[in-house]
Amino acid sequence: MTHYDFDRPIDRHGTCSIKTDFVPEKDALPLWIADMDFPVADEIVAAIKRRADHPIYGYGYLPGSLFEAFAAWHLARHGVTYDPTKAIPYYSVVSAIRLVLSALTEPGDAVTIMTPAYMNFKPSVEEIGRRLVTSPLIVEDGRYRIDFDDLDGCLARSKVLLACSPHNPVGRVWTKDELVRILALCEKHGAILLSDEIHSDLILPGSVHTPALTLGGKAKDRAVVMLSATKTFNLAQAGMAFMYTEKPIYEAKIRKFMEGLHLGAMNCFAAAAVEAAYRHAGGWLDQVLAYVQDNERIVRARMAATMPKLTVSPLEGTYLLWVDCRRLGSGYRDFFEKEAKVYGDDGALFGTEGEGFYRLNVATPRCVVDEMLLRMERAYRARME
């Protein structure tokens, strides 16, 4: 198996990289948008090159082998059985959320999200004329849990629960028991569970992802799942995601809505990259997860030792650290972006429950993590003087 050198920095300037080109100051460390600073697996590069070697890029279709690779990956990795013929391809999970909500709900219907929530959930609901209902998570000793009593009340007036599993930004991997309780509430109130599982492969050692559709009849009757190889294999610009449901009426409505807008065609390079990823890049992913976990441990230890007013929520899934800055006082965003020159994401972007928090992307070489910590420590000492 190939051993990948994730310690080697890769200059992304000149590649139209949002992460590096859209930071507010040139000398700021870009640790924000959720892609990795790691080279993709060799097999993915080779697959794209093979397809590029054929000089015609005309109209095509997605091969059955792509969907078979998708199903085989999820069966082997998570023990969930997906019928390859029922997987619905689309461009991205964010756009798929809007499509599913448009297909399965009516204007004015309410959609519950658990906050703080991924920043694109709120506009995905409100910009298509649906009502947003928020159920705040409870944080205890840095770890988040679901307020099931509050969620019960929210779902009593909602058509959909839009949930992120694992959760972005707080890094929780929901347990099987938690997901069973979520489904029971959806069943009680007749709500659809729209489960965004885009980070479901990015589970750090010690945690286990439970796919919604492994939870029996209630899930099959209530759930629509969103999946993608893009976060897993650092293919954010590939433009391919999958929607999946076992409920025939949901599937039919989603497909009809797509057809009405003439959607669903994918570019040939995305198909080649994603199939190669699912078939050959598992070893690469295992190395990524081990590396990210080491980065998280380094950051947690250094913050505890040198910046005790900052605390990191336990990272169970994703590569995004959720830092509690509330004890730092006002101006926590300035602390990172102006004083330390570290550019992540202000927690306020994830809702009012995110105020006082900051999100940092640690899917980056160790030397970048070290530089981030040095900058933060200097800024912290200056604040404490």
Buried (B, 14 or more C-beta within 10 A) or exposed (E): EEEBEBEEEEEBEEEEBBBBEEBEEEEBBBBBBBBBBBBBBBBBEEBBEEBEEEEEEEEEEBEEEBBBBBBBBBEEBBEBEBEBEBBBBBBBBBBBBBBBBBBBBEEEBBBBBBBBBBBBBBEBBEEBEBBBBBBBBEBEEEBBEBBBEBBBBBBBEBBBBBBBBBBBBBBBBBBEEBBBBBBBBBBEBEBBBBBBBBBBBBBBEEBEBBBBBBBEEBBEBBBBBBBBBBBBBBBBBBBBBBBBBBBEEBBEBBBEBBEEEEBEEBBBBBBBBBBBBBBBBBBBBEBBBEBBBBBBEBBBEBBEEBBEBBBBBBBBBBBBBBBBBEEBEEEBBEBBBBBBBBBBBBBBBBBEBBBBBBBBBBBBBBEBBBBBBEBBBEBBEEBEE
